[in-house]
Structures are given as C-alpha cells and as structure tokens.
Amino acid sequence: MTERIPVVILCGGMGTRLAEQTEVRPKPLVEIGGRPILWHIMKHYAFYGFNDFILALGYKGDQIKRYFLDFHAASADLEVSLDTGKVEPLGPANCAPWRVRLCDTGLETQTGGRLKRLERLLSNSTFMMTYGDGVSNVDLRRLITYHRENRALVTLTAVRPPARFGAVEIDGVRVRSFREKSALHEGWINGGFFVIEPEALQYVKGDVPWEREPLERIAEKGDLCAYRHDGFWQCMDTLRDLRLLQTLWEEGSPPWRVW
C-alpha cells in the first residue's frame, strides 16, 4: 500500500509578474495545454502515488475552490431535473482518486505563514510542499528516500535555471547556507519540491517568508539538505515562461509529463 504523505501546494500569491493572466484568475489556474498548471503539478505527484493534497489559498482562492467543486461534474455524464434542481450522475466519473483540502490562508500571507496556518492539518507527520507555479520531472520517490537516508529536517530540490531564485550552497548533502533571490550567487537554486518534517514549522515565527529566516536557520544548524536535480524544471513566473511551457506541450512530449 502506498504511504499517505500529504502534499501542500502554495496557491495564494498574486502572480504580479504574470499580470496579463492573473488579473482575472489565480496563477495556479493559468492553463498549459487547456489545463491549469495546478493540474499538471498534481498529476506529477499522483503519478508517484501521492494523492492527498492540501492547497493553501489566497488571491482569488474562490476560483480554485470552484474549479474543484466543478471537477466531478465536468468528468461525468449527468441527469438534471429542471423542476427540482436535482443532479445525478449517469455513471462513474472519470476522476483521479485525489483528496483535496482547500484552505484559505489569507490574501497577503507570506509563504511561511501559509505553512504555519496549515499545521493542524498535517497530523504531525512528514509532508511534501511545492509552489503552484512550477513543473518538473523530479523523481518524487527518490526525493523521499534521499530525505530519509540523510535524516534531514527539510530537503529541497536544487536545480540550475537563471539565478533569480533562492541560492543554495551545498557541502556534500547538507545545505550550508541559504540566501533567497540573491543576484550574487550562481549555480544551484531553490526549485521547491520540498520534503519537510513537522518539527521544521517550529522555525516559522509569525507571518514570514519560508525561504528567508526559517530555511536560513535550519541551514545554519545543518538540518537542510539538497536533492540535486539535473532534469527538467521550469517555473511560470512571466509571460515568456508561460509561452515556453505552452510550446513544449504543443510539441507533444513536454518533459514534465511523467504520467
């Protein structure tokens, strides 16, 4: 039986650098190939057997709630009685076996604050976390194994795209320093796709960015590990990123589609 490890996806940001799309929808619902990037991310986790999702909502979170409320209806044939308003499925829906918990974590809450607000739902167990705007072909089972072999408090996936994200200095398997969005670093950066032990949330003091003081302090104590991923990783930070992902999808073999 597949171990049930919850997957937190941070879906609350305003996505201001993709304003052409996010003025009317939250960034996780911006589509690639006719499906929200959020769906692509969840399909990736589900391929490896992780079907228990907790979505940290914020900006236009009601639209994400509506997407999942309508998900079942959109996947099944229906009979609608117009006189009573009763709706019944005519057969089984073609839906994935996902459990999705949708939690409002505030409009302007920082990433660490969003995680802290979900603490009660994590059942004091190991959980995974990623952002709702990036796709990858990282092997999530190997990531879990690596995390446990190194007895880390937190493991992040280190990748090598442009140096505008959190810079990670790695010594062996341990992260020795963590600096978010530093223009002075090159090389490995924070690509998300975390594995986190619940004790790590003790480092979140108030509404703070997860990528700043909490991870910096964990790194200083030698409890932050990096899983080096040399495969595909791409965020959807700008319109240019979106166009790239759409082009890769239309070419027929998008590198993040492991399912």
C-alpha positions as CSV (number, residue, x, y, z in Angstrom):
1,M,0.0,0.0,0.0
2,T,1.3,3.5,-0.9
3,E,2.3,5.6,2.1
4,R,0.0,8.5,2.5
5,I,2.1,11.6,2.7
6,P,0.2,14.9,2.4
7,V,1.3,17.4,-0.4
8,V,1.0,21.1,0.4
9,I,0.8,23.3,-2.7
10,L,1.1,27.1,-2.1
11,C,-1.6,28.7,-4.3
12,G,-2.1,32.1,-2.6
13,G,0.3,34.5,-4.3
14,M,-0.9,37.3,-6.6
15,G,1.4,36.5,-9.5
16,T,2.0,40.1,-10.3
17,R,4.7,39.4,-12.9
18,L,2.2,37.5,-14.9
19,A,-0.4,40.2,-14.7
20,E,-1.7,39.6,-18.2
21,Q,-3.2,36.4,-16.9
22,T,-3.5,36.8,-13.2
23,E,-5.7,39.9,-13.3
24,V,-8.7,37.6,-13.9
25,R,-7.5,34.3,-12.3
26,P,-5.1,33.0,-9.7
27,K,-1.8,31.9,-11.1
28,P,-2.3,28.2,-10.4
29,L,-5.3,28.2,-12.7
30,V,-3.4,29.7,-15.7
31,E,-3.6,27.0,-18.4
32,I,-1.0,25.0,-20.2
33,G,-2.5,22.8,-22.9
34,G,-6.0,23.6,-21.8
35,R,-5.4,22.5,-18.2
36,P,-4.3,24.6,-15.2
37,I,-0.7,24.4,-14.2
38,L,-2.0,23.3,-10.8
39,W,-3.5,20.2,-12.5
40,H,-0.1,19.4,-14.1
41,I,1.6,19.6,-10.7
42,M,-1.0,17.4,-9.1
43,K,-0.7,14.8,-11.9
44,H,3.0,14.7,-11.3
45,Y,2.6,13.9,-7.6
46,A,-0.2,11.4,-8.3
47,F,2.0,9.5,-10.7
48,Y,4.2,8.7,-7.7
49,G,1.2,7.7,-5.6
50,F,0.8,11.0,-3.6
51,N,-2.9,11.8,-3.8
52,D,-3.6,13.7,-0.6
53,F,-3.4,17.4,-1.3
54,I,-3.7,20.5,0.8
55,L,-4.0,23.7,-1.1
56,A,-3.0,27.0,0.6
57,L,-5.3,29.5,-1.0
58,G,-5.2,33.3,-1.0
59,Y,-5.6,35.6,-4.0
60,K,-8.8,34.6,-5.9
61,G,-8.9,31.4,-3.9
62,D,-12.7,31.2,-4.6
63,Q,-11.9,30.3,-8.2
64,I,-9.7,27.4,-7.2
65,K,-12.5,26.2,-4.9
66,R,-15.0,26.4,-7.8
67,Y,-12.6,24.5,-10.1
68,F,-12.6,21.5,-7.7
69,L,-16.3,21.8,-6.9
70,D,-17.0,21.5,-10.6
71,F,-14.3,18.9,-11.3
72,H,-16.5,15.9,-10.6
73,A,-19.4,17.3,-12.6
74,A,-17.2,18.0,-15.6
75,S,-15.9,14.4,-15.6
76,A,-19.3,12.6,-15.5
77,D,-22.5,12.4,-17.6
78,L,-25.3,14.0,-15.6
79,E,-29.1,13.9,-15.4
80,V,-30.6,17.2,-14.3
81,S,-34.2,17.5,-13.2
82,L,-35.1,21.1,-14.0
83,D,-38.2,21.1,-11.8
84,T,-36.4,20.1,-8.6
85,G,-32.8,21.1,-9.4
86,K,-31.7,17.5,-8.5
87,V,-28.5,16.4,-10.2
88,E,-27.5,12.8,-10.5
89,P,-24.5,11.1,-12.3
90,L,-25.4,8.7,-15.0
91,G,-22.3,6.6,-14.4
92,P,-18.9,6.7,-12.7
93,A,-17.0,9.9,-13.1
94,N,-13.6,9.7,-14.8
95,C,-11.8,11.4,-11.9
96,A,-8.5,10.8,-10.2
97,P,-8.6,9.4,-6.6
98,W,-7.4,12.7,-5.2
99,R,-8.3,14.0,-1.8
100,V,-8.1,17.8,-2.0
101,R,-8.4,20.1,1.1
102,L,-8.9,23.8,0.2
103,C,-7.8,26.1,2.9
104,D,-8.0,29.9,2.9
105,T,-4.6,31.1,4.3
106,G,-5.1,34.9,3.8
107,L,-4.8,37.3,0.9
108,E,-1.3,38.7,1.7
109,T,0.1,36.0,3.9
110,Q,3.8,35.1,3.4
111,T,4.8,31.6,2.4
112,G,5.9,30.6,5.9
113,G,2.7,32.0,7.4
114,R,0.7,29.9,5.0
115,L,2.5,26.8,6.0
116,K,2.1,27.6,9.7
117,R,-1.7,28.0,9.2
118,L,-1.9,24.5,7.8
119,E,0.0,22.9,10.7
120,R,-3.1,21.5,12.3
121,L,-3.9,19.5,9.1
122,L,-0.5,17.9,8.8
123,S,-1.1,15.3,11.6
124,N,2.4,15.7,12.9
125,S,3.9,13.7,10.1
126,T,6.3,14.1,7.2
127,F,4.8,16.2,4.4
128,M,5.8,17.4,0.9
129,M,5.5,21.0,-0.3
130,T,5.8,22.9,-3.6
131,Y,4.7,26.1,-5.3
132,G,1.6,26.3,-7.5
133,D,3.5,27.7,-10.5
134,G,6.4,25.3,-11.4
135,V,6.7,22.0,-13.1
136,S,9.5,19.4,-13.1
137,N,10.2,15.7,-13.8
138,V,11.9,15.2,-10.5
139,D,11.5,11.6,-9.2
140,L,9.5,12.2,-6.0
141,R,10.0,8.7,-4.6
142,R,13.8,9.1,-4.9
143,L,13.4,12.5,-3.2
144,I,11.6,11.0,-0.2
145,T,14.2,8.2,0.0
146,Y,17.1,10.7,-0.1
147,H,15.4,12.8,2.6
148,R,15.2,9.9,4.9
149,E,18.6,8.5,4.2
150,N,20.1,11.8,5.2
151,R,17.9,12.3,8.2
152,A,17.1,15.8,7.2
153,L,14.6,18.2,8.8
154,V,14.0,19.7,5.4
155,T,15.1,18.6,1.9
156,L,14.7,21.0,-1.0
157,T,15.1,20.2,-4.7
158,A,18.1,22.1,-6.1
159,V,18.0,23.0,-9.8
160,R,20.1,25.1,-12.2
161,P,18.0,27.7,-14.1
162,P,18.5,31.5,-14.1
163,A,19.9,32.9,-10.8
164,R,16.9,34.9,-9.7
165,F,15.7,32.4,-7.1
166,G,17.0,31.3,-3.7
167,A,20.7,30.4,-3.9
168,V,21.8,27.2,-2.2
169,E,25.4,26.4,-1.2
170,I,25.8,22.7,-0.8
171,D,28.5,20.8,1.1
172,G,28.1,17.1,0.5
173,V,24.4,16.5,1.1
174,R,23.9,19.4,3.6
175,V,22.9,22.9,2.7
176,R,25.5,25.2,4.5
177,S,23.8,28.5,3.6
178,F,20.6,29.6,2.1
179,R,20.0,33.1,0.5
180,E,16.8,33.9,-1.2
181,K,16.9,35.7,-4.6
182,S,20.5,36.8,-4.5
183,A,22.0,38.2,-7.6
184,L,25.4,37.4,-6.2
185,H,25.1,33.7,-6.5
186,E,25.2,31.4,-9.5
187,G,24.7,27.6,-9.8
188,W,22.2,25.6,-7.7
189,I,19.0,27.3,-6.7
190,N,15.9,26.5,-4.8
191,G,13.5,24.7,-7.1
192,G,10.9,23.9,-4.5
193,F,9.6,20.3,-4.3
194,F,10.4,20.0,-0.5
195,V,10.1,17.2,1.9
196,I,9.5,18.6,5.4
197,E,9.4,17.1,8.9
198,P,6.7,18.7,11.1
199,E,9.3,20.0,13.6
200,A,10.6,22.4,10.9
201,L,7.5,24.5,11.4
202,Q,8.8,25.5,14.8
203,Y,11.2,27.7,12.9
204,V,8.4,29.7,11.5
205,K,7.9,32.7,13.8
206,G,4.9,34.6,12.7
207,D,3.9,35.6,9.1
208,V,7.3,35.3,7.4
209,P,8.6,34.0,4.1
210,W,9.5,30.3,4.4
211,E,12.5,31.0,2.2
212,R,14.1,33.5,4.5
213,E,14.7,33.1,8.2
214,P,13.2,29.6,8.7
215,L,15.3,28.0,6.0
216,E,18.3,30.1,6.8
217,R,18.2,29.0,10.4
218,I,17.6,25.3,9.5
219,A,20.6,25.5,7.2
220,E,22.8,27.0,9.9
221,K,22.0,24.0,12.1
222,G,22.9,21.6,9.3
223,D,19.4,20.2,9.0
224,L,18.6,21.4,5.5
225,C,19.6,19.0,2.7
226,A,19.6,19.5,-1.1
227,Y,18.5,16.9,-3.6
228,R,20.3,17.8,-6.8
229,H,18.0,17.5,-9.8
230,D,19.7,17.8,-13.2
231,G,16.5,17.1,-15.1
232,F,13.7,19.4,-16.3
233,W,12.4,22.2,-14.1
234,Q,10.6,25.4,-15.1
235,C,8.6,28.0,-13.2
236,M,5.8,30.0,-14.8
237,D,6.9,33.4,-13.5
238,T,6.4,35.5,-16.6
239,L,4.5,35.5,-19.9
240,R,7.7,34.3,-21.6
241,D,7.8,31.3,-19.2
242,L,4.1,30.6,-20.0
243,R,4.8,30.7,-23.7
244,L,7.7,28.3,-23.3
245,L,5.7,25.8,-21.4
246,Q,2.8,26.0,-23.9
247,T,5.2,25.5,-26.8
248,L,6.7,22.4,-25.1
249,W,3.2,21.0,-24.5
250,E,2.2,21.6,-28.1
251,E,5.3,19.8,-29.4
252,G,3.8,16.6,-27.9
253,S,6.4,15.5,-25.4
254,P,6.5,18.0,-22.5
255,P,9.4,16.9,-20.3
256,W,7.4,17.3,-17.1
257,R,4.7,14.9,-18.2
258,V,5.9,11.7,-16.4
259,W,2.3,10.3,-16.2
